């Protein structure tokens, strides 16, 4: 089954919690907001599923376990498939799990501190702690350095529009404020940069960048012309090199553990496909034809396609597509890794103010085209598609239905100097004396 109403409820709960988190900012006398336990009514919703939507997956260094996210919680699963074990749960929205090189910890993105930051936990879900503590800039897409000492992540920057770009920052797992490795081209830039992935030798970092000209983000560009390219930043030299470019673009760079290949997503016409590039020869191999559509034409702060992972021996790739977790080898042979999740989600129902659908009377919000008679005693105006006449200052508006014939007429007036012009006729008749008081005009 797919997730529609439940996904919306979970998202609604997280948005409400995140927005309110800004209110409890530690000001004296003000309670500190806890995203995991807000002072709001929650209710559990049962789920029983064997597929999901937009799932990030990662394979442990020993190749025995998969970590994945589903509806804001994180799970582990045997590489052969089966019943999933939840290791991160509750109202916080958590995603993008990544195993540490020693397989003992998992880095992930979480809003449990009030906004998206990078967190680390033990592989069993214990000892969750924040690595970053941004209160304004969003952080996502963690990637471990091969020695396990650092984590790269995408930090989001906005412009005068809500749309913005990213920078690649590096954080010491032991603590600290981090430093920028790949900086945005300018503060005016509104085009995506993200999806960081450490090179297996630790000497550089791969990432995706919108390479179309100009600073302004434009919706619905032609992905077949190549909106995104994959680039690599070299730590030793500071140089940036192009790795994958060209028609259909290139997103979600995923280097193989042996450092010889790079898996990525490319668009062909209206279909996203999984490719591998041989980094020694430059040869491209298409491994899988039927990915879900990537987000190259849109704005994607959390990545253009869900995270995927190589098997430890670099012989195949594990990824999400069509609601399932899948694996494919270098010959293009693919199979589903089955999973089953049966548990609950806590949700907060969104506010639902009661509104009477058809009351006998109500106050309109926008009277329009008001005209006042020359003597100032009467006004005519339009509301809800009808003309109303009102005696000034406190008379009740009156009107009759259009087109019922046999009655008198109401005339809308536009006063220009001493002239009154007929604009529209209704069933009722009304007249006013001219400003000199000598005669009436209709």
N, C-alpha and C positions, 0 to 999 in steps of 0.2 A: 504494500500500500504506500501511497505518497502522502506528504504532510501538507495540508492546506490550512484548515481552521486551527489545528493544534499549533502549527508553526506560527501562525499569526498571534495566537494567545501568548505563546512563549516570548515572541518578539515584543509584544505589547508590554508584558511584564518587565522585560529587561529595559525597554525604553523608559518606562515610568520610573524604574529604580535608578537608572543612570541619571535621569534628569533631576530626580529628587536628591541624589547624592551630592549635587552641588550645593544644596541648601544646608546640609549638615557639614560645614567645612571646619569645624573645630572652634568657631567663634565662642567666647565665653558666654555661658547661659544657653547655648544652642546645642541640641543633641547631635552627636556624630551619627551620620547615616550609615547603616550597615546593609549593603546590597544583598547579602545572604539572608538577612532577617529584618526586612523592613516592617514598620508598624502598619501593615496593611493585611487584609484578609487574603489568605491563599487557599487554594484547593488542589488536590492531586488529580491528575488525569492519567489513566492507564494507557500504555502503549504496548503493542505486541506486533513487531515488525521484522521483516527480513530484507528490507531495502531502505534506502534513505536518499536524501537530496543534498548535493554539494558537500561531499564528505572528504576532508583531508585525511590522508593515510600515511603511515610511516612504518618501516620495518626495523626491528631491533638489530643490533650489530651481529648477534648470533644467528639471525634468520629464523628464530623460532616464534616470534610474536609480532603481531600487527597492532599499532595504536591508531585509533580513528576517532573523529568527532561526529556526533549525531544530535541535532536539535539542542545544541548548547552544552552537552555533556561529553565526556571523553571516556573511551572504552579501550580495553585490550582484548586481543583475540588470538588464539593459536593460528599459525600460518596456514594450517590445513583447514581452518574454518571451525564453526561450531557456535557455542553459546558465548556471548560477549560478557565481559566483566566490567562494570562501571567503576571508574577510579576518580572521576570528578563530577559532582552533581550539585543540584540546588538551583536557586534563582540566578546566580551569576552565569553569564554566557561565556562558555569556554570552548576553544577550538585550536586547530593547527598544532597538534602534538608532534614533538620531535624528540627521539631518543638521544641521550648523550652517547658519546663514543664508547664509554664503558658499559652502557646498557643499564645503568643503575638509576638514572634520573630521566625525567621527561620535561622539556621546556614547552610552554604553551602560552596562548594568548587568553587573557581573562579580564573581565570588567569588575571583578569582585572588590577591587579597591575604589571603585567609583568611575573609572574610565579604562579604556583598553590599555593594558600594560603586559609586559612579558613576565611570566611566573615560572617557577621551577618546583617540581614535586618528585618524590621518590616514585619508582616504577609501580608501586602498589597503591599510589594515590596519597600517601601520608606526607607530612611535613611540607605543605604548600606554603611558599613564600614568594614575595614579589622580588624580581630582579631589578625592574625599573619602577619608578614612582612618579611618572608624569601626571600632572593635574590638568593639562590643557592639550598637549600634543598626543595624538593617538599612536600607539605602537602595536605592531603585529608582525607575523611571519618570522618567527625565530629560526635561526640556523646555527648549529654548534660548530666551533672550530674543531679540527681533527684531534687536537690535544685535550679538548674538553675544558679549556681555560676561559674561552670567550664565547659570547653569543652575538651574532649579527641580527639586526632587526630593521624593519622599515619604520621610520618616523614620519608622520603625516604633517604637512604644512599647508595652510590655506592662504588664499589671497583675499581680495575684497569680495570675491565670490566664495560660496561654500566649497566649490571645487578647488582642488589644489594638487600638490605633487608630493613626492616622498624624498627622503634622504636615507642612505644606508648608514646606520650607527653601529658601533661595536661596544659591547659591555663586558667588563671583567666579571666572571661568575662570582668572584669573591666580594664584589661590591664596587661602588664608584658611579660617577655620573656618565661615563661613556664618552666616546668621541666620534666625530663624523668621518666616515671613510669616503663615501660618495656623496658629494654635495649637489644640491639643485643648482641649475644654471643661473637662476636669478630669483629674487623674491617675487617677481611678477609671474613666474612660470605656473601654469595651471595644468600641466600634462604629466601623466603618470610615470613614476619611477619606483620600482619595488621588486618583490619576489627574490630576495637575496638567497644565495646558496654558496657556502664556502667551497672552494676548490679542495679536493682530497689531500693535496700536499700542504694546505694551509697558506700558500703563497699568494692567494688572490681570492676574489669573490665575484661570482656571476650574479647578474641582475637583469631585469627587463626595463626598457625605457621606450617611451613614445618618441619616435624620431621624426615625426612630421614637423614641418617648419612653423615658426611662430611660437608665441607664448600662450595663446588663448586656447582653452579646451573647446573642441567642437564635437557635438554629438553625431553619431551615425556616419562616421567616415567610412570609406570603402576599405574593408579589411584585406581585400585581395591585392591592394596596392602595397601593402606592407606598412601598417601603422606602428608596430612594435618591433624592436630588435633586441637580441640578447648581447650584452657586453660583459667584459671582464675587467675588473680593477686589479692592478698588480700592487701589492703592498710595498714591495721593495723599491720600485721605480716611480710609483704614482701614476703610471701610464694606464690609459683605457684603450682596450682593443675590441673590435667588433668580432663576435663569435658566430652568430647566425643572423642573417639579414635577408631581405628579398620579399618577393610576392607571398602574400598570406601571412606575413609577419612571423614572429616567434615569441612564445611566452613560456612561463613556468620552467626555467632552466633547472635541470636535475642531473648533476654529474655522477658518473658511475664510481663506485668505491676504488676501482683500479686507476681512475683518472684518465682513461682512454676514450670514454664516450660521454656524450651529453644527450639526455632525453629532453624533449621539449614538445610543445603543442603548436601546431601550425594550422591555419585556415585554408581550405580548398573550396572555393565557391562558398556555399553556405554550410559547410561541414568542417568541424574541428577534427584533426587527426593527430595521432601520436607518432612522432618521428624520433630517430636517434641519429646523431652526427658522430662519425668517427673523427676524433680530434687530431689524429695523426695523419689521416689521408684526406679528410674533408668529405668523405662519402656520406650521403644521406640514405637512411633506410626507413621506410614507413612500416611501423609495427602494428598499428591498430587504426581501423577506419571509422569507427562509430563512437567517438567521444561525444559528450554533450557539448552544446555550443559554448565557446569561450566568450569572454566579455570585452573583446577588443574595441567594439564600437562605443562602449559605455565608460563610466567612471568606476574603478574597481579598487577601493582602498585596501581591501583584504586579498587582492590577487585576482588575476585574470582567469585562472583555472585552479581547482583544488590541488593541494600538495600531493605529490606522488613520491615513490621511493624505489630504489634499486634493491634487488636481492644482494646479500653480502658478497657473493662470488661474481657479481656483475653479469650474470647470464640472463636476467630478465627484470621487468619492471612491474611493480604493484601500483594500481591506480583505481580511481573511482570512475564509473561511467554507467549510464542507464540504470541508476539506482543500486548497482551492485559493486562490491569490491572485486577487482579482477587482477589477474597476472598474465603477462605475455612474455614469451621467450624471444630470442633474437631471430628466430625463424618465423615469427608472427603467429605462433600457436598460442591461443589464449584460453583461459578457463576462469570460471567464477569461483571465488573463495566465499563460501556461504557463511552468513552470520545470522544470529537471532538475538534480538533485544526484547526482553519482556520486563518492563518495570514501569515507573511512573514519572511524571513531570509535575513540579509545583508551578502553578500559574496564578497570576493576579488578573482577574477579569477587568477589562477597561471600563472606565466610567460610562454609564449609559443613562443620561438624563431622559426623563419621561417627557415626551412631547405629544400633546393632543393632536390627532391627525386632522380632524374637521371640527374645530370649535365654532359655536354660533357667532362669536365676535372675536376679533383680534386686532392688534395694532399693526398697521402697515409700516414698513421701514423706509420707503422712498417715494413720497409724493413728488410728482414731476410737473414741469411746464406750468408753473403757477402764474396766473394773470389776475390783476386786480382791476376792478371797474374804475372808470374815471372819477367817480365820486368817492372812492375808497371804502365803500360800504360792503362790497361783495368780492369774493375771490372764486376763481374756477381753477381746478387742477386735475391732473390725471393720476390714477393709482390703480394697479392691477388691471390695466387695460380699459378702464372706464373713466369718464369725466364726472367730477363732483363739483357742486356749487355750495359755497359756505358763506353765510352772513358773518361779517367781521364785527367784533373780534371773536365772539364766543358761540356763534351758531353751529348747529350740527350739520355736517356735510350731507347732501342729498343727491341722489341720481336715480335714473330709471334705465331699464335695459334698452339696448340698441335694437332697432328694427321691429318693434312691436306696433308701430303705426297707430293712428287714431288719437294720439295724445298730443300734448304740447311739446315744444322743443327747448332744449337747453343749448345755448350758444357759447362756445369757448371764445374768449376775447384776447386779442393781442393789441395793446394800446400803443399807438405810435403818434405822438403829439396829441391831437384832439380827435383822432380817428380810431374807430373800433372795427376790426375786421372779423368776419365770420370764418372760423377754422374748421369746426366740426359740429355736426348736429346729433343730438340725442332725442329721447322721447319727450322731454320736458321743455317748457318755454320759460325763458327768463329775460328781462330787459333792464337797462340802466339808463338814467338820464345822461345826456352829454355834459361835459364840464361846464358849459354856459347855462345849463338848466333849461334850455329852450325846447329840446325835443329828445325823444328816446331813440337809441340805436339798438339793433339786434344783430 
